[in-house]
Amino acid sequence: MAIRKDELTSHYACIPNDTLRDHRLSPEALGVLAFLLSMPEDWIVRAAQIRRNFKIGKVVQQKIFRELERAGYLVKEDEKDKARTSDGRWTFRITIFRTSLKPLTDEDGQAWNRK
């Protein structure tokens, strides 16, 4: 199989190979992470928008966010800083990182070659 890589000059995201190859992430979590990393830095992450874009329910979206958090790509602000919106929902800020804050270790059993 051939892999064709056209040169891109606009409308693309730069995602490190180590992130794309992180075996701790399910295909669903990796897809959401790639989507989030394709957004501008000042874009506000809204869980409902993720659910609509990926046609997933709240339970699946929360599972994906927990997976990204465990792998070190998503960080939630402190629980004490969460706020209630005008319609009564709880909100909190999250930050998405291009590289994991929890690097892979030998215990992770990384099986791919990092070349």
C-alpha positions in Angstrom: 0.0 0.0 0.0 1.3 3.4 -0.9 0.8 6.5 1.3 0.5 9.7 -0.6 1.3 12.9 1.3 0.4 16.1 -0.7 2.0 19.3 0.5 -0.5 21.4 2.4 -0.3 25.1 2.6 -3.5 26.0 4.5 -6.4 24.5 6.6 -4.4 21.7 8.2 -3.5 20.7 11.8 0.0 19.8 12.9 -0.2 16.8 15.3 2.9 15.0 16.5 3.4 11.4 15.4 3.7 10.3 19.1 0.2 11.7 19.7 -1.3 9.9 16.7 0.4 6.6 17.7 -0.4 6.7 21.4 -1.9 3.3 22.0 -3.6 4.5 25.2 -6.2 6.2 23.0 -9.1 4.5 21.3 -9.9 5.4 17.7 -12.9 7.5 19.0 -10.7 9.4 21.5 -8.0 10.0 18.9 -10.6 11.3 16.4 -12.0 13.7 19.0 -8.5 14.8 19.9 -7.6 15.4 16.3 -10.8 17.4 15.8 -10.1 19.5 18.9 -6.4 20.1 17.8 -7.7 21.3 14.4 -9.5 24.2 16.1 -8.0 27.7 16.8 -6.4 28.1 20.2 -9.1 30.4 21.4 -11.9 28.0 20.4 -14.2 27.1 23.3 -14.7 23.4 23.8 -18.4 22.7 24.2 -19.3 19.1 25.0 -22.7 19.4 23.3 -21.0 20.5 20.1 -18.6 17.5 20.2 -21.7 15.2 20.7 -23.4 16.8 17.6 -20.3 16.7 15.4 -19.5 13.0 16.2 -23.2 11.9 16.6 -22.5 10.4 20.0 -24.4 10.6 23.3 -23.4 12.2 26.5 -22.2 8.9 28.1 -19.8 8.2 25.1 -18.6 11.8 25.1 -17.8 11.7 28.8 -16.0 8.4 28.4 -13.9 9.9 25.6 -13.1 13.0 27.7 -12.1 10.8 30.7 -9.8 8.8 28.3 -8.2 11.9 27.0 -7.7 13.1 30.6 -6.2 9.9 31.8 -3.7 9.9 28.9 -2.7 13.5 29.7 -4.2 15.3 26.7 -7.1 17.0 28.5 -6.9 18.9 31.8 -10.0 20.1 33.6 -9.8 23.2 35.9 -10.4 22.5 39.6 -13.9 21.4 40.6 -14.1 24.4 42.9 -13.9 26.7 39.9 -16.8 25.3 38.0 -19.7 27.6 37.4 -23.5 27.3 36.8 -24.8 28.7 33.5 -28.0 30.7 33.3 -30.0 27.6 32.4 -28.7 25.8 35.5 -26.0 23.5 33.9 -22.6 23.2 35.5 -19.6 24.2 33.3 -15.9 24.1 33.8 -12.9 25.0 31.6 -10.8 22.3 30.0 -7.5 22.7 28.1 -6.4 20.4 25.3 -2.8 19.6 24.8 -1.0 18.5 21.5 1.3 16.3 23.4 0.6 14.2 26.5 1.4 15.6 29.9 1.7 12.0 31.0 4.4 10.5 28.7 4.5 6.8 27.9 6.5 4.7 30.2 8.0 1.2 29.9 4.9 -0.1 31.9 2.7 1.2 29.0 4.1 -1.5 26.8 4.5 0.7 23.8 4.7 -1.6 20.8 5.3 0.8 17.9 8.6 2.1 16.5 9.1 5.8 17.1 10.9 6.5 13.8 
